[in-house]
Amino acid sequence: MSSTFGKFLTITTFGESHGPAVGVILDGCPPGILLDPETIQHDLDRRRPGQSAVTTQRKEPDQVEILSGVFEGVTTGASIALMVRSVDARSQDYSNLKDLFRPGHADYTYWQKYGIRDYRGSGRSSGRETVSRVAAGAVARRILERDGVRVRAFTVQVADIAALDRDLAFVEQNPVRCPDRKAAAEMERAILSAREAGDSLGGIVETLATGVPPGLGDPVMDKLEASLAWALLSIPAVKGFEVGEGFASAMMRGSEMNDRMTPEGFATNHAGGILGGISNGEPIVTRIAVKPPSSIAIPQKTMDRTGHERDFAISGRHDPCLCPRVVPVAEAMTCLVLADALLRQRAIEPYRPKAGV
């Protein structure tokens, strides 16, 4: 099972949904980065369950423990180990599902690949694994901040309700994390309605990275957008990725799509901040499609391990829409990609001798 991501700045995550803890080992972080538990906790609090009526009601404090790699509030250059203990797992909610393959879940594919699966809350394929990513992403964010890079994500669509405005100051003021005040209220009502009906909704999360210097990314196989796609598509429930105009570019002419350069910079940013797989200094804009959560209360049909059709219903506590909690995960994975690319670029920057040498 692959649980490692990155080239220079690498993470390896561990833990299952109903295990005693989840966590991450982060290698390659430069020494001298200011880092304290509160910095990491801020992002974990944005991801944790039980925040509002539009998320799962599982109550996990998600308190981070820094086990290594930090001394007196500063990274040492050694491996950083972060752990979050689980305290509110209810494995009994899944006892009736241990022999069933739930529609939309990884039950069947894990069984086919490994011959065994942890059915308690989806085990390793659970969204709880993203706790580790968010913790590591908070460290990567600190690396980026030294170079003035800022990463923000927000929900821009739930079902057929799309955000038209981009008021980033409003994102953390509503439970859906939408930057459009009118759309946010509509999205919240739609999610609560779906929950009441025992169903769920999907949506789109957009990520905006500003202050990214030009030159990041390694063609031809490690283009920056390819690394971002790898990172963001690895998030549970993400089924689509685009950068800049994305799929809309298929309906544009070259005269519309081309970002003209001017003495003041690029006139437009249809490319989403990346040209030829390398950052061009413009804001990097990506979007991911998040499917509706597969765990719904509506009775369904499926098959069991013996091949017999079964009727079943899922109990327990589940998100009616994942977008609000995917937002900090998308930020974390974007931070990890950009921090890794920044460190890689520093390693290959050409030598420029000083004058007179």
Contacts in CASP RR format, 6 or more apart in sequence:
PFRMAT RR
TARGET T0000
AUTHOR 0000-0000-0000
METHOD contacts of the structure
MODEL  1
MSSTFGKFLTITTFGESHGPAVGVILDGCPPGILLDPETIQHDLDRRRPG
QSAVTTQRKEPDQVEILSGVFEGVTTGASIALMVRSVDARSQDYSNLKDL
FRPGHADYTYWQKYGIRDYRGSGRSSGRETVSRVAAGAVARRILERDGVR
VRAFTVQVADIAALDRDLAFVEQNPVRCPDRKAAAEMERAILSAREAGDS
LGGIVETLATGVPPGLGDPVMDKLEASLAWALLSIPAVKGFEVGEGFASA
MMRGSEMNDRMTPEGFATNHAGGILGGISNGEPIVTRIAVKPPSSIAIPQ
KTMDRTGHERDFAISGRHDPCLCPRVVPVAEAMTCLVLADALLRQRAIEP
YRPKAGV
1 124 0 8 1.000
3 12 0 8 1.000
3 13 0 8 1.000
3 14 0 8 1.000
4 10 0 8 1.000
4 11 0 8 1.000
4 12 0 8 1.000
5 11 0 8 1.000
5 230 0 8 1.000
5 231 0 8 1.000
5 234 0 8 1.000
5 336 0 8 1.000
6 336 0 8 1.000
6 337 0 8 1.000
6 340 0 8 1.000
7 222 0 8 1.000
7 340 0 8 1.000
7 344 0 8 1.000
8 28 0 8 1.000
8 340 0 8 1.000
8 343 0 8 1.000
8 344 0 8 1.000
8 347 0 8 1.000
9 26 0 8 1.000
9 27 0 8 1.000
9 28 0 8 1.000
9 29 0 8 1.000
9 140 0 8 1.000
9 143 0 8 1.000
9 336 0 8 1.000
9 339 0 8 1.000
9 340 0 8 1.000
9 343 0 8 1.000
10 26 0 8 1.000
10 27 0 8 1.000
10 28 0 8 1.000
10 340 0 8 1.000
11 24 0 8 1.000
11 25 0 8 1.000
11 26 0 8 1.000
11 27 0 8 1.000
11 132 0 8 1.000
11 133 0 8 1.000
11 136 0 8 1.000
11 336 0 8 1.000
12 24 0 8 1.000
12 25 0 8 1.000
12 27 0 8 1.000
13 22 0 8 1.000
13 23 0 8 1.000
13 24 0 8 1.000
13 129 0 8 1.000
13 132 0 8 1.000
13 133 0 8 1.000
13 136 0 8 1.000
14 22 0 8 1.000
14 23 0 8 1.000
14 24 0 8 1.000
14 25 0 8 1.000
14 132 0 8 1.000
15 21 0 8 1.000
15 22 0 8 1.000
15 23 0 8 1.000
15 124 0 8 1.000
15 129 0 8 1.000
15 132 0 8 1.000
16 22 0 8 1.000
16 118 0 8 1.000
16 120 0 8 1.000
16 123 0 8 1.000
16 124 0 8 1.000
16 126 0 8 1.000
16 128 0 8 1.000
16 129 0 8 1.000
17 86 0 8 1.000
17 89 0 8 1.000
17 118 0 8 1.000
17 120 0 8 1.000
17 121 0 8 1.000
17 122 0 8 1.000
17 123 0 8 1.000
17 124 0 8 1.000
17 126 0 8 1.000
17 127 0 8 1.000
17 128 0 8 1.000
17 129 0 8 1.000
18 86 0 8 1.000
18 89 0 8 1.000
18 91 0 8 1.000
18 94 0 8 1.000
18 118 0 8 1.000
18 120 0 8 1.000
18 121 0 8 1.000
18 123 0 8 1.000
19 86 0 8 1.000
19 89 0 8 1.000
19 120 0 8 1.000
19 123 0 8 1.000
20 85 0 8 1.000
20 86 0 8 1.000
21 83 0 8 1.000
21 84 0 8 1.000
21 85 0 8 1.000
21 86 0 8 1.000
22 83 0 8 1.000
22 84 0 8 1.000
22 86 0 8 1.000
22 128 0 8 1.000
22 129 0 8 1.000
22 131 0 8 1.000
22 132 0 8 1.000
23 81 0 8 1.000
23 82 0 8 1.000
23 83 0 8 1.000
23 84 0 8 1.000
23 131 0 8 1.000
23 132 0 8 1.000
23 135 0 8 1.000
24 81 0 8 1.000
24 82 0 8 1.000
24 132 0 8 1.000
24 133 0 8 1.000
24 135 0 8 1.000
24 136 0 8 1.000
25 79 0 8 1.000
25 80 0 8 1.000
25 81 0 8 1.000
26 79 0 8 1.000
26 80 0 8 1.000
26 81 0 8 1.000
26 82 0 8 1.000
26 136 0 8 1.000
26 139 0 8 1.000
27 79 0 8 1.000
27 80 0 8 1.000
28 77 0 8 1.000
28 79 0 8 1.000
28 343 0 8 1.000
29 69 0 8 1.000
29 75 0 8 1.000
29 77 0 8 1.000
29 80 0 8 1.000
29 139 0 8 1.000
29 143 0 8 1.000
30 75 0 8 1.000
30 77 0 8 1.000
30 143 0 8 1.000
30 343 0 8 1.000
31 74 0 8 1.000
31 75 0 8 1.000
31 76 0 8 1.000
31 77 0 8 1.000
32 74 0 8 1.000
32 75 0 8 1.000
32 76 0 8 1.000
32 77 0 8 1.000
33 74 0 8 1.000
33 75 0 8 1.000
33 139 0 8 1.000
33 142 0 8 1.000
33 143 0 8 1.000
33 146 0 8 1.000
34 73 0 8 1.000
34 74 0 8 1.000
34 142 0 8 1.000
35 66 0 8 1.000
35 70 0 8 1.000
35 73 0 8 1.000
35 74 0 8 1.000
35 75 0 8 1.000
35 80 0 8 1.000
35 139 0 8 1.000
35 142 0 8 1.000
36 70 0 8 1.000
36 73 0 8 1.000
37 64 0 8 1.000
37 65 0 8 1.000
37 66 0 8 1.000
39 138 0 8 1.000
39 142 0 8 1.000
40 64 0 8 1.000
40 66 0 8 1.000
40 82 0 8 1.000
40 135 0 8 1.000
40 138 0 8 1.000
40 139 0 8 1.000
41 63 0 8 1.000
41 64 0 8 1.000
42 138 0 8 1.000
43 134 0 8 1.000
43 135 0 8 1.000
43 137 0 8 1.000
43 138 0 8 1.000
43 141 0 8 1.000
43 328 0 8 1.000
43 331 0 8 1.000
43 332 0 8 1.000
44 62 0 8 1.000
44 64 0 8 1.000
44 84 0 8 1.000
44 131 0 8 1.000
44 134 0 8 1.000
44 135 0 8 1.000
44 138 0 8 1.000
45 62 0 8 1.000
46 134 0 8 1.000
46 172 0 8 1.000
46 327 0 8 1.000
46 328 0 8 1.000
47 62 0 8 1.000
47 130 0 8 1.000
47 131 0 8 1.000
47 134 0 8 1.000
47 325 0 8 1.000
47 328 0 8 1.000
47 329 0 8 1.000
48 60 0 8 1.000
48 61 0 8 1.000
48 62 0 8 1.000
49 55 0 8 1.000
49 56 0 8 1.000
49 57 0 8 1.000
49 58 0 8 1.000
49 59 0 8 1.000
49 60 0 8 1.000
49 317 0 8 1.000
49 319 0 8 1.000
49 325 0 8 1.000
50 56 0 8 1.000
50 57 0 8 1.000
50 58 0 8 1.000
50 59 0 8 1.000
50 60 0 8 1.000
51 175 0 8 1.000
51 324 0 8 1.000
51 325 0 8 1.000
52 175 0 8 1.000
52 324 0 8 1.000
53 175 0 8 1.000
53 192 0 8 1.000
53 195 0 8 1.000
54 175 0 8 1.000
54 176 0 8 1.000
54 188 0 8 1.000
54 191 0 8 1.000
54 192 0 8 1.000
54 195 0 8 1.000
54 319 0 8 1.000
54 320 0 8 1.000
54 321 0 8 1.000
54 324 0 8 1.000
55 175 0 8 1.000
55 319 0 8 1.000
55 324 0 8 1.000
55 325 0 8 1.000
56 317 0 8 1.000
56 318 0 8 1.000
56 319 0 8 1.000
57 317 0 8 1.000
58 88 0 8 1.000
58 89 0 8 1.000
58 90 0 8 1.000
58 317 0 8 1.000
59 87 0 8 1.000
59 88 0 8 1.000
60 86 0 8 1.000
60 87 0 8 1.000
60 88 0 8 1.000
61 87 0 8 1.000
62 84 0 8 1.000
62 131 0 8 1.000
63 84 0 8 1.000
63 85 0 8 1.000
64 82 0 8 1.000
64 83 0 8 1.000
64 84 0 8 1.000
64 135 0 8 1.000
65 82 0 8 1.000
65 83 0 8 1.000
65 84 0 8 1.000
65 85 0 8 1.000
66 80 0 8 1.000
66 81 0 8 1.000
66 82 0 8 1.000
67 81 0 8 1.000
67 82 0 8 1.000
67 83 0 8 1.000
68 78 0 8 1.000
68 79 0 8 1.000
68 80 0 8 1.000
68 81 0 8 1.000
69 75 0 8 1.000
69 76 0 8 1.000
69 77 0 8 1.000
69 78 0 8 1.000
69 79 0 8 1.000
69 80 0 8 1.000
69 81 0 8 1.000
70 76 0 8 1.000
70 80 0 8 1.000
75 139 0 8 1.000
80 139 0 8 1.000
82 132 0 8 1.000
82 135 0 8 1.000
82 136 0 8 1.000
82 139 0 8 1.000
84 131 0 8 1.000
84 132 0 8 1.000
84 135 0 8 1.000
86 128 0 8 1.000
89 120 0 8 1.000
89 121 0 8 1.000
90 316 0 8 1.000
90 317 0 8 1.000
91 120 0 8 1.000
91 121 0 8 1.000
93 121 0 8 1.000
93 315 0 8 1.000
93 316 0 8 1.000
93 317 0 8 1.000
94 119 0 8 1.000
94 120 0 8 1.000
94 121 0 8 1.000
96 312 0 8 1.000
97 119 0 8 1.000
97 312 0 8 1.000
97 314 0 8 1.000
98 119 0 8 1.000
99 304 0 8 1.000
99 305 0 8 1.000
99 306 0 8 1.000
100 107 0 8 1.000
100 302 0 8 1.000
100 303 0 8 1.000
100 304 0 8 1.000
100 305 0 8 1.000
100 310 0 8 1.000
100 312 0 8 1.000
101 107 0 8 1.000
101 108 0 8 1.000
101 111 0 8 1.000
101 302 0 8 1.000
101 303 0 8 1.000
101 304 0 8 1.000
101 305 0 8 1.000
102 294 0 8 1.000
102 295 0 8 1.000
102 302 0 8 1.000
102 312 0 8 1.000
102 314 0 8 1.000
103 294 0 8 1.000
103 300 0 8 1.000
103 302 0 8 1.000
104 294 0 8 1.000
105 122 0 8 1.000
105 125 0 8 1.000
105 294 0 8 1.000
105 295 0 8 1.000
106 117 0 8 1.000
106 122 0 8 1.000
106 125 0 8 1.000
107 117 0 8 1.000
107 119 0 8 1.000
107 122 0 8 1.000
110 117 0 8 1.000
110 124 0 8 1.000
110 125 0 8 1.000
111 117 0 8 1.000
111 305 0 8 1.000
117 123 0 8 1.000
118 124 0 8 1.000
121 128 0 8 1.000
125 236 0 8 1.000
126 236 0 8 1.000
127 236 0 8 1.000
127 237 0 8 1.000
129 236 0 8 1.000
130 235 0 8 1.000
130 236 0 8 1.000
130 329 0 8 1.000
130 332 0 8 1.000
133 235 0 8 1.000
133 329 0 8 1.000
133 332 0 8 1.000
133 333 0 8 1.000
133 336 0 8 1.000
134 328 0 8 1.000
134 329 0 8 1.000
134 332 0 8 1.000
136 332 0 8 1.000
136 336 0 8 1.000
137 331 0 8 1.000
137 332 0 8 1.000
137 333 0 8 1.000
137 335 0 8 1.000
137 336 0 8 1.000
138 332 0 8 1.000
138 335 0 8 1.000
140 332 0 8 1.000
140 335 0 8 1.000
140 336 0 8 1.000
140 338 0 8 1.000
140 339 0 8 1.000
140 340 0 8 1.000
141 151 0 8 1.000
141 331 0 8 1.000
141 332 0 8 1.000
141 335 0 8 1.000
141 339 0 8 1.000
143 339 0 8 1.000
143 342 0 8 1.000
143 343 0 8 1.000
144 150 0 8 1.000
144 151 0 8 1.000
144 335 0 8 1.000
144 338 0 8 1.000
144 339 0 8 1.000
144 342 0 8 1.000
147 211 0 8 1.000
147 213 0 8 1.000
147 342 0 8 1.000
148 211 0 8 1.000
149 209 0 8 1.000
149 210 0 8 1.000
149 211 0 8 1.000
149 212 0 8 1.000
149 213 0 8 1.000
149 338 0 8 1.000
149 342 0 8 1.000
150 209 0 8 1.000
150 210 0 8 1.000
150 211 0 8 1.000
151 207 0 8 1.000
151 208 0 8 1.000
151 209 0 8 1.000
151 331 0 8 1.000
151 334 0 8 1.000
151 335 0 8 1.000
151 338 0 8 1.000
152 168 0 8 1.000
152 171 0 8 1.000
152 207 0 8 1.000
152 208 0 8 1.000
152 209 0 8 1.000
152 210 0 8 1.000
152 331 0 8 1.000
153 177 0 8 1.000
153 205 0 8 1.000
153 206 0 8 1.000
153 207 0 8 1.000
153 208 0 8 1.000
153 327 0 8 1.000
153 328 0 8 1.000
153 330 0 8 1.000
153 331 0 8 1.000
153 334 0 8 1.000
154 163 0 8 1.000
154 166 0 8 1.000
154 168 0 8 1.000
154 171 0 8 1.000
154 177 0 8 1.000
154 178 0 8 1.000
154 179 0 8 1.000
154 205 0 8 1.000
154 206 0 8 1.000
154 208 0 8 1.000
154 327 0 8 1.000
155 163 0 8 1.000
155 176 0 8 1.000
155 177 0 8 1.000
155 178 0 8 1.000
155 187 0 8 1.000
155 203 0 8 1.000
155 204 0 8 1.000
155 205 0 8 1.000
155 206 0 8 1.000
155 323 0 8 1.000
155 324 0 8 1.000
155 327 0 8 1.000
156 162 0 8 1.000
156 163 0 8 1.000
156 178 0 8 1.000
156 179 0 8 1.000
156 180 0 8 1.000
156 204 0 8 1.000
156 205 0 8 1.000
156 206 0 8 1.000
156 287 0 8 1.000
157 163 0 8 1.000
157 203 0 8 1.000
157 204 0 8 1.000
158 176 0 8 1.000
158 178 0 8 1.000
158 187 0 8 1.000
158 190 0 8 1.000
158 191 0 8 1.000
158 201 0 8 1.000
158 202 0 8 1.000
158 203 0 8 1.000
158 321 0 8 1.000
158 323 0 8 1.000
159 187 0 8 1.000
159 190 0 8 1.000
159 201 0 8 1.000
159 202 0 8 1.000
159 203 0 8 1.000
161 183 0 8 1.000
161 186 0 8 1.000
161 187 0 8 1.000
161 190 0 8 1.000
162 183 0 8 1.000
163 178 0 8 1.000
163 179 0 8 1.000
163 180 0 8 1.000
163 183 0 8 1.000
163 184 0 8 1.000
164 180 0 8 1.000
164 183 0 8 1.000
165 179 0 8 1.000
165 180 0 8 1.000
165 181 0 8 1.000
165 182 0 8 1.000
165 183 0 8 1.000
166 179 0 8 1.000
166 180 0 8 1.000
167 179 0 8 1.000
167 180 0 8 1.000
167 181 0 8 1.000
168 179 0 8 1.000
168 208 0 8 1.000
170 178 0 8 1.000
170 179 0 8 1.000
170 180 0 8 1.000
170 181 0 8 1.000
170 184 0 8 1.000
171 177 0 8 1.000
171 178 0 8 1.000
171 179 0 8 1.000
171 327 0 8 1.000
174 181 0 8 1.000
174 184 0 8 1.000
174 185 0 8 1.000
174 188 0 8 1.000
175 188 0 8 1.000
175 324 0 8 1.000
176 184 0 8 1.000
176 187 0 8 1.000
176 188 0 8 1.000
176 191 0 8 1.000
176 321 0 8 1.000
176 323 0 8 1.000
176 324 0 8 1.000
177 323 0 8 1.000
177 324 0 8 1.000
177 327 0 8 1.000
178 184 0 8 1.000
178 187 0 8 1.000
190 201 0 8 1.000
191 201 0 8 1.000
191 320 0 8 1.000
191 321 0 8 1.000
192 320 0 8 1.000
194 200 0 8 1.000
194 201 0 8 1.000
194 320 0 8 1.000
194 321 0 8 1.000
195 320 0 8 1.000
197 298 0 8 1.000
198 296 0 8 1.000
198 297 0 8 1.000
198 298 0 8 1.000
198 320 0 8 1.000
199 292 0 8 1.000
199 296 0 8 1.000
199 297 0 8 1.000
199 298 0 8 1.000
199 320 0 8 1.000
200 292 0 8 1.000
200 293 0 8 1.000
200 294 0 8 1.000
200 295 0 8 1.000
200 296 0 8 1.000
200 318 0 8 1.000
200 319 0 8 1.000
200 320 0 8 1.000
200 321 0 8 1.000
201 292 0 8 1.000
201 320 0 8 1.000
201 321 0 8 1.000
202 290 0 8 1.000
202 291 0 8 1.000
202 292 0 8 1.000
202 293 0 8 1.000
202 321 0 8 1.000
202 322 0 8 1.000
202 323 0 8 1.000
203 289 0 8 1.000
203 290 0 8 1.000
203 321 0 8 1.000
203 323 0 8 1.000
204 287 0 8 1.000
204 288 0 8 1.000
204 289 0 8 1.000
204 290 0 8 1.000
204 323 0 8 1.000
205 287 0 8 1.000
205 288 0 8 1.000
205 290 0 8 1.000
205 323 0 8 1.000
205 326 0 8 1.000
205 327 0 8 1.000
205 330 0 8 1.000
206 285 0 8 1.000
206 286 0 8 1.000
206 287 0 8 1.000
207 232 0 8 1.000
207 284 0 8 1.000
207 285 0 8 1.000
207 286 0 8 1.000
207 287 0 8 1.000
207 288 0 8 1.000
207 330 0 8 1.000
207 331 0 8 1.000
207 334 0 8 1.000
208 283 0 8 1.000
208 284 0 8 1.000
208 285 0 8 1.000
209 283 0 8 1.000
209 284 0 8 1.000
209 285 0 8 1.000
209 334 0 8 1.000
209 338 0 8 1.000
210 283 0 8 1.000
211 281 0 8 1.000
211 283 0 8 1.000
212 273 0 8 1.000
212 279 0 8 1.000
212 281 0 8 1.000
212 283 0 8 1.000
212 284 0 8 1.000
212 338 0 8 1.000
213 279 0 8 1.000
213 281 0 8 1.000
213 342 0 8 1.000
214 278 0 8 1.000
214 279 0 8 1.000
214 280 0 8 1.000
214 281 0 8 1.000
215 278 0 8 1.000
215 279 0 8 1.000
215 280 0 8 1.000
215 281 0 8 1.000
215 345 0 8 1.000
216 224 0 8 1.000
216 278 0 8 1.000
216 279 0 8 1.000
216 338 0 8 1.000
216 341 0 8 1.000
216 342 0 8 1.000
216 344 0 8 1.000
216 345 0 8 1.000
217 223 0 8 1.000
217 224 0 8 1.000
217 227 0 8 1.000
217 277 0 8 1.000
217 278 0 8 1.000
217 279 0 8 1.000
217 341 0 8 1.000
217 344 0 8 1.000
217 345 0 8 1.000
218 224 0 8 1.000
218 341 0 8 1.000
218 344 0 8 1.000
219 276 0 8 1.000
219 277 0 8 1.000
219 278 0 8 1.000
223 274 0 8 1.000
223 276 0 8 1.000
223 277 0 8 1.000
223 278 0 8 1.000
224 274 0 8 1.000
224 277 0 8 1.000
224 278 0 8 1.000
224 279 0 8 1.000
224 284 0 8 1.000
224 337 0 8 1.000
224 341 0 8 1.000
225 243 0 8 1.000
225 274 0 8 1.000
225 277 0 8 1.000
225 286 0 8 1.000
226 277 0 8 1.000
227 337 0 8 1.000
227 340 0 8 1.000
227 341 0 8 1.000
228 241 0 8 1.000
228 243 0 8 1.000
228 284 0 8 1.000
228 286 0 8 1.000
228 333 0 8 1.000
228 334 0 8 1.000
228 337 0 8 1.000
229 241 0 8 1.000
229 243 0 8 1.000
231 333 0 8 1.000
231 334 0 8 1.000
231 336 0 8 1.000
231 337 0 8 1.000
232 238 0 8 1.000
232 241 0 8 1.000
232 286 0 8 1.000
232 288 0 8 1.000
232 330 0 8 1.000
232 333 0 8 1.000
232 334 0 8 1.000
233 240 0 8 1.000
233 241 0 8 1.000
233 288 0 8 1.000
234 333 0 8 1.000
235 288 0 8 1.000
235 326 0 8 1.000
235 329 0 8 1.000
235 330 0 8 1.000
235 333 0 8 1.000
237 290 0 8 1.000
237 291 0 8 1.000
237 293 0 8 1.000
237 322 0 8 1.000
237 326 0 8 1.000
238 288 0 8 1.000
238 289 0 8 1.000
238 290 0 8 1.000
238 291 0 8 1.000
238 326 0 8 1.000
239 289 0 8 1.000
239 290 0 8 1.000
239 291 0 8 1.000
240 288 0 8 1.000
240 289 0 8 1.000
241 286 0 8 1.000
241 287 0 8 1.000
241 288 0 8 1.000
241 289 0 8 1.000
242 286 0 8 1.000
242 287 0 8 1.000
243 271 0 8 1.000
243 272 0 8 1.000
243 273 0 8 1.000
243 274 0 8 1.000
243 284 0 8 1.000
243 285 0 8 1.000
243 286 0 8 1.000
243 287 0 8 1.000
244 269 0 8 1.000
244 270 0 8 1.000
244 271 0 8 1.000
244 272 0 8 1.000
244 273 0 8 1.000
244 285 0 8 1.000
244 286 0 8 1.000
244 287 0 8 1.000
245 252 0 8 1.000
245 257 0 8 1.000
245 270 0 8 1.000
245 271 0 8 1.000
245 272 0 8 1.000
246 287 0 8 1.000
249 257 0 8 1.000
249 270 0 8 1.000
252 270 0 8 1.000
256 270 0 8 1.000
257 270 0 8 1.000
257 271 0 8 1.000
258 270 0 8 1.000
259 266 0 8 1.000
259 267 0 8 1.000
259 268 0 8 1.000
259 269 0 8 1.000
259 270 0 8 1.000
259 271 0 8 1.000
259 275 0 8 1.000
259 280 0 8 1.000
259 282 0 8 1.000
260 266 0 8 1.000
260 267 0 8 1.000
260 268 0 8 1.000
261 267 0 8 1.000
266 280 0 8 1.000
266 282 0 8 1.000
269 282 0 8 1.000
269 283 0 8 1.000
269 285 0 8 1.000
271 280 0 8 1.000
271 282 0 8 1.000
272 282 0 8 1.000
272 283 0 8 1.000
272 284 0 8 1.000
272 285 0 8 1.000
272 286 0 8 1.000
273 279 0 8 1.000
273 280 0 8 1.000
273 281 0 8 1.000
273 282 0 8 1.000
273 283 0 8 1.000
273 284 0 8 1.000
273 285 0 8 1.000
274 280 0 8 1.000
274 284 0 8 1.000
279 341 0 8 1.000
284 334 0 8 1.000
284 338 0 8 1.000
286 334 0 8 1.000
288 326 0 8 1.000
288 330 0 8 1.000
290 322 0 8 1.000
290 323 0 8 1.000
290 326 0 8 1.000
291 322 0 8 1.000
292 321 0 8 1.000
293 318 0 8 1.000
293 319 0 8 1.000
293 320 0 8 1.000
293 321 0 8 1.000
293 322 0 8 1.000
295 314 0 8 1.000
295 316 0 8 1.000
295 318 0 8 1.000
296 314 0 8 1.000
296 318 0 8 1.000
297 313 0 8 1.000
297 314 0 8 1.000
297 315 0 8 1.000
298 313 0 8 1.000
299 311 0 8 1.000
299 312 0 8 1.000
299 313 0 8 1.000
300 311 0 8 1.000
300 312 0 8 1.000
300 313 0 8 1.000
300 314 0 8 1.000
301 309 0 8 1.000
301 310 0 8 1.000
301 311 0 8 1.000
301 312 0 8 1.000
302 309 0 8 1.000
302 310 0 8 1.000
302 312 0 8 1.000
303 309 0 8 1.000
303 310 0 8 1.000
304 310 0 8 1.000
319 325 0 8 1.000
END
